[in-house]
């Protein structure tokens, strides 16, 4: 249970920092009362139930998230600490999606599979309102996906992608370092 608690605290702290520029108790209390937070908590409970092979609870948390919060996160989806749903309304995430630390998602976002292959998101990724990330693409560390962008190809580390289909408009030079086991183009561990 301590791992679950740590993940929830990490998510709340990240949301407080993102939404209120403060990570103290007051900022976290405000974050607990904002839109999207119930979906984040239900997602973490679903993830916890999955790890403990408690399929009925896993399905229950999934269904409650869908019915009460209008947020569909597939039961196998995995995100690291600092996962933030800024607004959860209309978010759809496929169950085979993988995301790193500090992934921040706005409302009406779809992160989905194409022909059975799903996206991989790196660390410190922001996905703007209404964006779609589809198929076997990698979104690199520090990347930003603009509002309503449709991403169907890899987004390099530190890049900003906008448009339909998405094109890169900016790449931050400080984000293009590559760690062992990562691809040079995205900075995402393969």
N, C-alpha and C positions, 0 to 999 in steps of 0.2 A: 504494500500500500504506500510505502514511503516514496517509491519511484513515481507512482501516480500523483501523489501530492506535489513532488518536486516539479513534474511536468506542468501541472495546473498553475503552480506559483510562477513558473517561468513564463507561461503563456500570458497570465494576468499582468506580470511585470512588463512584458513586451508590449502588451496592448496599452497599458498605462503610459509607457514611454512614448509610444506612437501617437496616441490620441491626446494626451494631456501634458506631454513633455515632463513628466515626473514619475518616478518609480517608487516613491515612498508609500506608506500605508494609506494616505489619503488618495493618492493617484490610483492605487490598486482598488480601493473601495469604489471609486468612481467607475473604474473599468468593469467591476463586477456588475454594475447596474446598467451597463450600456448594451445596445443592440449588438448581436453577434456573440456575446459572451455565453449565453446558454448553449448555443451550438458548439462553441469551443469545448465547453465542459462535457456535453453529451458525446462529442467525438472522443475526448480523452477517456471517458468511461467505456465507450465502445471498444477502443483500442485495448484498454486494460482487460475487459472481459474476453477479448480475442486471445490475448497472451495467456490467460488462465484457462482457455478452452471452455468458456462458459457461453456456448452458442445461443441459448435462449436469451440471456442478458444482452449479449452482443446485438442480437436482432431487435430486442426491445429498445435499446438506446438508439439504434439506427432509425427505427420507425418513429420514435418520439421526436427525434431531430427533424425528420421529414415532415411529420404532421404538425408539430407545434412551432417549428422555426422556419419552415419552407427551405430547408437546407439538406441536400442529399450528398452525403459523403460515404462512398463505398466502404464496405466492411474491412477490406484489406488495405486501404490507403494508409500510408505511413508518413508522418511529418515529425521532424525533430523538435527540440524545445524551442519556445518562442513563437509557436504557431498562432497567428492572429487572423480572426475573421472580423474585419472592421465593421462590416454589415453582412449578415448571413443570408438575407433574403435572396432566393434564386440561385444560390451557389450549388453547382453540381460537380462533384469530383469522383472520377472513376476509382474503383477499388484497387486497381493495380498501380496507381500513381505513387511516386516516391518523391519526398521533398526533404530538404535539409533543415538547418536551423534558421529561425527568424524569417519564415515565409509569411508575408502579409497579403491578404486577399480582400478585395472590395466585393461589393454585391454584384449579382447577376453574372458571375464568372463561371465558365465551364472549362474544366481540365479533363479531357476525355480521351478514350482509346479510339484508335482507328485500326481495323483489321487485327484486333487483339493486342495491339502495342500501345503503351501509354507513355505520357511525358515523364521526364525526370527533372526535378527542379533543384538547383543548388542552394547554397546558403545565402541569406540576406536578399531574397527575391521579393519584389513588389509586383502584384498583378492588379491593374486598374479595373474599374467598374466596367462590366460588360465584355471583358476580354475573353477570348477563346484560345485555348492551347490544346492542339489536337494531334494525336498520333505519336510516333516514336521520336519525339524531339527532346533535346536537352536545353534547359534554360540555365545559363551559367551563373556562377556566384556573383552577387551584386547587380544582377540584371533587373531592369524595370520593363514591364509590359504596359503600354499605354492603354487608356480607356478604349474599349471596343475594338482593339487590335485582334487580328486572327493570326495566330502563330502556327505555322505548319512546317517550319524549318528551324534548325538550331539557332539559339540566341547566344552570342559569345558572352563571356564573363564581363561584367561592367557595362554592357550595352543597354541602350534604350531602344525598344522596338515599338513601332506604331504603324497603323494602317491596316488595310485589307488588300492582299495578304500583307502581313507585317514586314517592314523593312527596318534596318538598323539606322538610327539617326545620330547616335552618339555612342562612343566607347570610351570609358574612363581608363586612362593609361595605368592608374594605380591598381586596377582590378585584373590585369592581364598576367599576373604571376601564376605559375602552374606548380602544383604540389605533385609529389610522386603518386602515380596511380590515376592522375587526372588527364583529361584530354586538353590539348593546347587551345582548342577553339572555344571551349565552354568553361573550363575550370571545374567541371563536375566530375566526381569520381566515377569511373566506369565500372 
